[in-house]
């Protein structure tokens, strides 16, 4: 598949190292050893400025600001100060599941009650234009087209002027969409409860357990610096090189088989957010970190990197930042 990179959004996570398209790109630094990557944790809670301790998604915008979608509002952190937005400011719902940014710099927020767009001054809500309003994933692709995965009604595609509904009638295996992504070749990937779909703009292809997935419900997607695709499921995480599947689960060293987020840091380490800790994979061995190591919680919902190279980890009981040393 080559050294490709991936645009991604999923129900519980947002960014990955090496994303391309509307939000720019990044490079992988493989020069650091495992020992050099040992860093320190900093934890954030409501008292520090978060809207709520239950984090559902994390996103870094083109200015370097970090956005955190929570159970009770949206928080933005510029490195110094926190700002919170709620329905009182213009959000369609306080429960924010996914975040994306288009080429014009507009911020898009997928919530359980519709889509909101924010240009830095004004808010706009989209509800009548879309087929449903329980959105869990969002991305801006390399052509500045917005894609929103709905947990009940398929995918809504917006090219800046027209909305298009994509459902099982078009090729999805199911309308419950949990993750949406685009690879560097322009293929769209959709994780659903009944399988994984690849769409090249003309034809659809669906992958299930019969093809090599450990489980049909795909909740997270990431493409690493080598071009391999990683899929998080309820039965572990699997690595796909375009031909073969390699699955990792608790027997391999994963913290839990329920995977909600997958991320690759600037040193090439793959991090997997599970229901029982944050698992780290250096290409050979797995290590799982928990609250005993400094995490705010063991249920990991989102992972993202910031402009300084630090890693942010969202949990249901707070937010943690990992500073590499």
N, C-alpha and C positions, 0 to 999 in steps of 0.2 A: 504493500500500500504506500510505501515511501514515507518520507518525513513530513507527514501531514499534521494539520492542527484542526481543532474542532470548535465550532460554536455550539454552546450548550445551555439549556435550562431544564430544570426538573422541578418536581414538586417541592423538593426540600433543599435544593442547592442552587447555586447560581453561577459562579465563575470557575475557571480552571486556568492554570498556567498555560500559555500558548494559544489562547482564544484569538480568532481572527475575525475580520469583518468590521462592524460598526464600532467596536470598542477597542480596536488596535490589537497589537500582538506583543509577545514576550519571547525571550529566549531561555533555554535551559542551560544552566551552568553545572557541569558534571565534575568540576575540579575538586569539590569538597568531599571529604570522607565522612563516614557515619559519625565518627567522634567529633569532627568539626561542626556537625549539624546540631549538636546538643545545645539547646537554648533555654530560655526561661518563659514561663507562663505569666500572663496578667489577666485577671478576671474582671468582667464588667457586669453590673446588675442595674436594676431600676434606679437605685440610689446614685449611680454614676452617670445616669443620663438616658439609659435605655427606656423605650416606651413600655416594654414588658420583658420579662426574663425568658419567655418562650420564643425562641428564634426559629423562624421558618425558612428564611432565605437571606443570602448575603450577596452584595454586588458592589464592584468598584467601578465608578464612572470614569470618563475620560479626563476629568480634572484631578482624579486621585481620591476623591471623597468616597467614603464607605457608606453603603446603605444597608439597613437591616430591617427586614420585614418581620413583624412579630404578631403575636396573637391579639395585641391591643394597640396597634399603631405602627407607624413607620419612623425609623430613626436615621438621621444622617450625621456622620462624624467626619470632620475635616482635619483631624489630627490634633485638634485643640479643644473644640467645643462640639456639643451635641445639640441637635435640633430635632424635635418630634412633630410629625404630621398625623392628623386623624381625620375622621369624617367631617369634623368641624372646619378643617382647612380645605377640604375638597376631595379627599379620598372616597372611593365608592364603598369601601368597607375598611374597618380597622384591622381585619385579618388579612395580611398581605402574604401571599404564597410565592410570588416570583417577581423579579425585577429585570428590566432590560432598558437599553438606551439606543435611540435611533441615530442616524448619521447627522441630524441637525442638533443633536444634544438633548432632545426631549427625553424625559424619563417616563417609562411605562411601568405600571404596577398592576399585576394580576392578583385579584382578590377573590374572595368567596362570593362577592356580590357585584361582579363586573370588572371592567378595565378602566384605569385612570391614566391620563397623560398630563405631565407637568413640565412646563417650559421654563421653570424658574420663577415665574410670576403668577401664571394663571393655570387653573386646573380644568380639565375636561373629562367627562365620564362617557364611556361608550357602553350602552346596554341594548338599545333597540337595534343597533347595527350587527350584533353578534347573535349566534344561535342559542347561547346559554350564558350563564354568568358565574359559574363555579370554576374559575380558572386556577390551574396549579402550576403552569409553566409558561415561559415567555422567552423568545430570543429575537434579535434582529439579525438577519442573514447577510451574506456578503453583498447582496444587491439592494440592501436597505429595505427589505421586506420584513414585516413583523409577522411572527407566528405565535399563536397562543393555544396551548393545550388545555382543553376543558375536561374535567373529571367525569363528565356525564355525556357530553354531546360532540365529541370529536375535536377538530382543530379549526380555529378561525385564522384566516390569512388576510393581511391588510397591506396593500402596496402603496398606500398614501392617498388613494382616491376611492378604492373599491374593496369591499369585504367579500371574502369567499369562504364558504363553509365546506369542510372536508370531513367526510364520515366513512362508515363502512361501505357506502354505495360507491365511493371512489377508490377504495382499496385498503382502508384501515381494517385490522382484524377485529377491533372493538372500538366503541366510541369513548370508553373510559381511558383518556390519555394522561399518562403520568409524567412523561418526559419528552422534550422536543430538542433536537440537535441538528447541526449541519456540519458535515466534514469538509475538508479542504478541496475536495473534488466537486463540491456543490450538492452532494447527496443529502437529502433530508432523512433523519432518523426519528421514529416515533415509538416511544415505549408505552405500551398499553397493559391492561390486566390480562390480555389473552395473546401476547406475543409482541415481537419487535418488527416494525416495518421500515423498509428502506425505499425511498422514492427519489428517482433520478431526474424527475421533471416530466417523465413520460410513462414509465412503468413502475409497478409496485412489486416488492418482494417481501415476504413475511418469514420471520424465523421464530421457531418455537423450541420446546424441549426436544422435539424430534430431530432438530438440526444441531443441537449442542448447548442450548441455553439450560442452565440448571433449574430455571423456573420461568413460567410464561409472563409473570408480572414483572416488568422492567421499570424501575423507579429512578435510576440514575445512569447517565451516559458520560463518558470521558474518552478523549483520544490523547494518547501519550505522545511524547516527542518522536518516538519511532514510528508512529502512524497506527499503532494498534489501538483498537477500540475496547473500552472497558464498560461492562454493563452490571449495574447493581440490581440484585433481585432479593426475593425472600429466602433464597437458598444459597446465598453466597454471592461473590463477585466473579465474573468471568472475563477473560482476556481473549480477544478475537483478532487474529492477524490477517483476516480475509479468507483464510482457508480452514484453520483449525481453532478449536475452542479449548481454553485452559481454565478450569474453575478452581477457585480457592474458597474454602469454607472453614468452619471451626477446626476441622481435622488438620487443616494446613497451618493454622495459627491465627485465623481471623477471630476477632473478639466476639462476634455473633454472626449468624447467617443472615439476619435481616439487615440489608444494606440500604442506606438512604442518601449517601453522598460519596463521590469519588473525585479526587483531586491530585494533580501532580505539581510538586513544588519546583522552585528554581534550580534545585540540585538534582532533579530527576527522581526523587522519592515519591512513590505513590501512597497517598493517604486515603483510607476508606472509613467513612463514618458509619457506624453500626448502632444497633440498639443496646449495645453493651461495651462501649468504648471506641476509641479512635485507633485504628490499626495502621501500622506503617510497614511498607514493603520496599526493600532496597534492591529487589530483583532476585534475591536469593532466600532471605529469611523474613519472617513476619514478627512484629512486636506490637503489643496493644497497650495503649495508655488509657488511664482512667482518672477519676477524681483524686486518686492517691498520688498521681503525677502532676496535678495542677489544673486539670480540666474543671470547668464549672459544672459539668454533669456528664453522665455516661451515655445518655441517649443523644447521639450526634445527628443533627438535622441538616447542617450546611457547612461547607468549607470554601474559603476563598483567600486569595493573596492580595496584599496591598502594594502600593507603588514602592515601598521601601524594602520589600521582600519578606515582610512578616506574614504569617498565616493566621487567619481568623477562623475560629471554629464555633459554630452555633449549636446550642443544646436546648433542651426544654427547660433548663433551670439556670440559664445565664449564658454569657458570651465569653470566650477565651481568645486571647491573642498570644501566638507563639513567636517569639523573637529569636531568630537564628543567630548564633554566635560564631 
